[in-house]
Amino acid sequence: MRSPNPQDMMNASFQAFWMMAEAQWVIALRLAGMAGFWPMSASEPSRMVSEKLAAGQASAIAAMKAGMAGGTPGDVALAAIKPLRRRTRANARRLTRAVGQAK
């Protein structure tokens, strides 16, 4: 196991920041969609509930694998954030793209 350095946790912090910013954007788009101000598919409310379980499980598994492989705390944090960030980024792109397709 290599020793942790501040850069590891700094990188994890940046990834967590972007994940949270994307999550807030997705929440705003979904709320606007539910209120009728933003185009959104009818299956979006059930999708937003069901995807949380899969993303949480993927995050926990990735963090466990990184920890068992001898990763530093930064490595474990990055591994845990990666599946969540992948999902929030994909949702933000998909929901934003919905506007261009609604025309």
BAFI-3210 file (N, C-alpha, C; in Angstrom, 3 decimals, decimal comma, padded with zeros to 6 digits):
// residues 103
n [1|2|3|4|5|6|7|8|9|10|11|12|13|14|15|16|17|18|19|20|21|22|23|24|25|26|27|28|29|30|31|32|33|34|35|36|37|38|39|40|41|42|43|44|45|46|47|48|49|50|51|52|53|54|55|56|57|58|59|60|61|62|63|64|65|66|67|68|69|70|71|72|73|74|75|76|77|78|79|80|81|82|83|84|85|86|87|88|89|90|91|92|93|94|95|96|97|98|99|100|101|102|103]
n.u [000,849|000,610|001,684|-000,628|-001,210|-001,649|-002,639|-004,179|-006,559|-007,385|-008,010|-010,136|-011,895|-012,436|-013,728|-015,954|-017,158|-017,913|-019,661|-021,705|-022,551|-023,525|-025,551|-027,296|-028,116|-029,455|-031,530|-032,864|-033,693|-035,373|-037,356|-038,401|-039,377|-041,355|-043,094|-043,986|-042,603|-040,422|-039,365|-039,893|-039,632|-042,358|-041,612|-039,603|-039,837|-040,054|-037,698|-035,766|-035,912|-035,392|-032,791|-031,113|-030,553|-029,012|-026,799|-025,813|-025,094|-023,095|-021,219|-020,528|-019,421|-017,245|-015,721|-015,142|-013,605|-011,408|-010,381|-009,768|-007,778|-005,691|-005,659|-005,180|-006,823|-007,728|-007,807|-009,832|-011,978|-012,173|-012,813|-015,311|-016,771|-016,711|-018,683|-021,043|-020,701|-020,544|-023,189|-024,626|-023,562|-024,370|-027,167|-027,544|-026,704|-028,555|-031,058|-030,751|-030,394|-032,916|-034,417|-033,604|-034,571|-037,283|-038,314]
n.v [-001,185|002,128|005,226|007,717|010,853|014,444|015,209|013,077|013,152|015,692|015,451|013,626|015,278|017,270|015,714|014,907|017,397|018,093|016,000|016,548|019,056|018,373|016,651|018,431|019,922|017,977|017,388|019,863|019,969|017,728|018,399|020,664|019,384|017,739|019,678|020,577|022,426|021,702|019,534|016,090|012,573|010,312|008,230|009,105|009,831|007,261|006,170|007,772|006,939|004,167|004,007|004,826|002,785|000,949|002,581|003,182|000,641|-000,025|001,923|001,253|-001,299|-000,698|000,935|-000,889|-002,785|-001,200|-000,562|-003,124|-003,780|-002,421|000,316|003,860|006,198|008,233|006,895|005,053|006,783|008,027|005,799|005,196|007,443|007,469|005,678|006,980|009,562|009,029|008,314|010,666|012,492|011,345|011,491|014,289|015,059|013,624|014,652|017,340|017,213|016,499|018,749|019,731|017,698|017,891|019,834]
n.w [000,000|-000,920|000,505|001,579|-000,083|-000,114|-002,622|-003,542|-001,993|-002,667|-005,374|-005,167|-003,804|-005,728|-007,679|-006,202|-005,798|-008,464|-008,983|-007,140|-008,073|-010,616|-009,800|-008,510|-010,706|-012,166|-010,378|-010,393|-013,092|-013,192|-011,309|-012,581|-014,825|-013,728|-012,902|-015,257|-016,743|-018,207|-020,760|-020,318|-019,978|-019,307|-017,726|-016,093|-013,241|-011,960|-012,844|-011,601|-009,000|-009,064|-010,123|-008,131|-006,276|-007,784|-008,433|-005,886|-004,965|-006,853|-006,218|-003,552|-003,941|-005,622|-003,915|-001,884|-003,285|-004,004|-001,495|-000,501|-002,259|-001,312|-001,551|-001,061|001,199|-000,503|-002,963|-002,460|-001,998|-004,526|-006,074|-005,025|-005,747|-008,528|-009,930|-009,177|-010,131|-012,852|-013,339|-012,597|-014,437|-016,864|-016,574|-016,438|-019,004|-020,585|-019,745|-020,379|-023,102|-023,857|-024,353|-026,845|-028,447|-028,126|-029,728]
ca.u [000,000|001,401|001,240|-001,512|-000,697|-002,757|-003,182|-005,221|-007,814|-007,785|-008,659|-011,428|-012,747|-012,892|-014,707|-017,178|-017,774|-018,574|-020,791|-022,784|-023,063|-024,346|-026,751|-028,209|-028,663|-030,426|-032,697|-033,585|-034,356|-036,472|-038,445|-039,019|-040,131|-042,566|-043,994|-044,451|-041,830|-039,278|-039,774|-039,368|-040,428|-043,281|-040,964|-038,502|-039,951|-039,700|-036,280|-034,908|-035,919|-034,775|-031,358|-030,346|-030,099|-027,917|-025,638|-025,284|-024,413|-021,862|-020,297|-020,042|-018,563|-016,000|-014,948|-014,650|-012,526|-010,239|-009,838|-009,169|-006,584|-004,647|-005,679|-005,165|-008,164|-008,085|-008,168|-011,135|-012,970|-012,342|-013,516|-016,715|-017,399|-016,735|-019,978|-022,071|-020,452|-020,916|-024,651|-025,106|-023,161|-025,246|-028,507|-027,521|-026,653|-029,803|-032,154|-030,508|-030,606|-034,353|-034,960|-033,355|-035,394|-038,701|-038,735]
ca.v [000,000|003,352|006,176|008,741|012,217|015,403|015,269|012,053|013,636|016,870|014,946|013,087|016,426|017,882|014,820|014,987|018,689|018,023|015,090|017,253|020,105|017,695|016,134|019,554|020,258|016,920|017,603|021,030|019,601|016,799|019,153|021,475|018,459|017,315|020,831|020,859|023,502|021,121|018,256|014,951|011,380|009,923|007,227|009,718|009,695|005,911|005,966|008,433|006,145|002,855|004,065|005,120|001,528|000,423|003,458|002,995|-000,661|000,063|002,744|000,470|-002,379|-000,097|001,374|-002,085|-003,351|-000,322|-000,732|-004,455|-003,814|-001,673|001,711|004,913|006,758|008,961|005,908|004,491|007,830|008,166|004,610|005,305|008,556|007,248|005,225|007,992|010,666|008,549|008,355|012,053|013,110|010,806|012,053|015,703|015,128|013,117|015,581|018,572|016,890|016,329|020,004|019,778|016,696|018,203|020,834]
ca.w [000,000|-000,945|001,521|001,010|-000,187|-000,192|-003,983|-003,667|-001,425|-003,426|-006,581|-004,739|-003,464|-006,979|-008,297|-005,391|-006,096|-009,767|-008,867|-006,443|-008,960|-011,623|-009,131|-008,304|-012,015|-012,489|-009,510|-010,903|-014,345|-012,917|-010,679|-013,636|-015,665|-013,018|-012,838|-016,609|-017,350|-018,914|-021,352|-019,590|-020,263|-018,237|-016,868|-015,344|-011,781|-011,501|-013,158|-010,620|-007,773|-009,280|-010,420|-006,913|-005,693|-008,606|-008,293|-004,531|-004,907|-007,641|-005,450|-002,416|-004,447|-006,105|-002,752|-001,199|-004,096|-003,891|-000,150|-000,367|-003,097|-000,626|-001,964|-000,046|001,382|-001,718|-003,983|-002,083|-002,233|-005,970|-006,562|-004,605|-006,451|-009,974|-010,465|-008,920|-011,070|-014,185|-013,426|-012,590|-015,703|-017,910|-016,378|-016,816|-020,469|-021,144|-019,465|-021,120|-024,520|-024,083|-024,854|-028,280|-029,102|-027,957|-030,726]
c.u [000,888|000,850|000,389|-000,800|-001,867|-003,409|-004,312|-006,564|-008,312|-008,523|-010,043|-012,401|-013,284|-013,951|-016,034|-017,909|-018,538|-019,780|-021,973|-023,383|-023,963|-025,638|-027,760|-028,871|-029,740|-031,695|-033,533|-034,340|-035,541|-037,648|-039,165|-039,855|-041,422|-043,582|-044,521|-043,701|-040,683|-039,717|-039,093|-040,246|-041,294|-042,644|-039,863|-038,652|-039,599|-038,228|-035,391|-034,876|-035,146|-033,274|-030,507|-029,775|-028,905|-026,659|-025,000|-024,541|-023,100|-020,802|-019,689|-019,087|-017,221|-015,119|-014,356|-013,486|-011,257|-009,580|-009,148|-007,910|-005,443|-004,578|-005,642|-006,600|-008,641|-008,516|-009,558|-012,236|-013,233|-013,117|-015,000|-017,453|-017,615|-018,084|-021,097|-021,933|-020,827|-022,433|-025,166|-024,754|-024,086|-026,663|-028,560|-027,508|-027,992|-030,951|-031,975|-030,771|-032,089|-034,976|-034,775|-034,228|-036,878|-039,215|-039,382]
c.v [001,240|004,331|007,267|010,080|013,170|015,474|014,253|012,564|014,885|016,450|014,382|014,219|017,106|017,024|014,853|016,302|018,629|017,096|015,798|018,356|019,493|017,161|017,254|019,973|019,245|017,089|018,769|020,693|018,670|017,503|020,030|020,588|018,007|018,442|021,211|021,960|023,002|019,799|017,079|013,745|011,022|008,923|007,815|009,600|008,294|005,613|006,579|007,680|004,839|002,931|004,314|003,841|000,972|001,267|003,303|001,684|-000,629|000,870|001,964|-000,634|-001,825|000,345|000,178|-002,705|-002,514|-000,462|-002,072|-004,606|-003,011|-000,214|002,667|005,408|007,553|008,029|005,331|005,518|008,014|006,985|004,683|006,375|008,246|006,732|006,245|009,149|010,264|008,658|009,794|012,757|012,638|011,380|013,521|015,854|014,711|014,105|016,908|018,373|016,782|017,600|020,093|018,809|017,017|019,156|020,222]
c.w [000,000|000,080|000,868|000,895|-000,360|-001,580|-004,182|-003,166|-002,139|-004,693|-006,249|-004,402|-004,712|-007,658|-007,532|-005,654|-007,410|-009,733|-008,198|-007,302|-010,032|-011,017|-008,893|-009,618|-012,408|-011,645|-010,022|-012,185|-014,105|-012,243|-011,695|-014,555|-015,011|-012,917|-014,215|-017,323|-018,221|-019,526|-020,661|-019,898|-019,054|-017,276|-015,981|-013,816|-011,276|-011,770|-012,082|-009,288|-007,970|-009,521|-009,180|-006,287|-006,467|-008,456|-006,908|-004,379|-005,672|-006,902|-004,281|-002,855|-004,902|-004,937|-002,014|-001,967|-003,983|-002,525|000,030|-001,221|-002,475|-001,015|-000,790|000,163|000,162|-002,842|-003,720|-002,350|-003,724|-006,556|-006,204|-005,396|-007,931|-010,501|-010,267|-009,901|-012,489|-014,377|-013,461|-013,898|-016,834|-017,783|-016,798|-018,333|-021,085|-020,946|-020,194|-022,599|-024,843|-024,666|-026,349|-029,058|-029,045|-029,026|-031,914]
res [m|r|s|p|n|p|q|d|m|m|n|a|s|f|q|a|f|w|m|m|a|e|a|q|w|v|i|a|l|r|l|a|g|m|a|g|f|w|p|m|s|a|s|e|p|s|r|m|v|s|e|k|l|a|a|g|q|a|s|a|i|a|a|m|k|a|g|m|a|g|g|t|p|g|d|v|a|l|a|a|i|k|p|l|r|r|r|t|r|a|n|a|r|r|l|t|r|a|v|g|q|a|k]
***
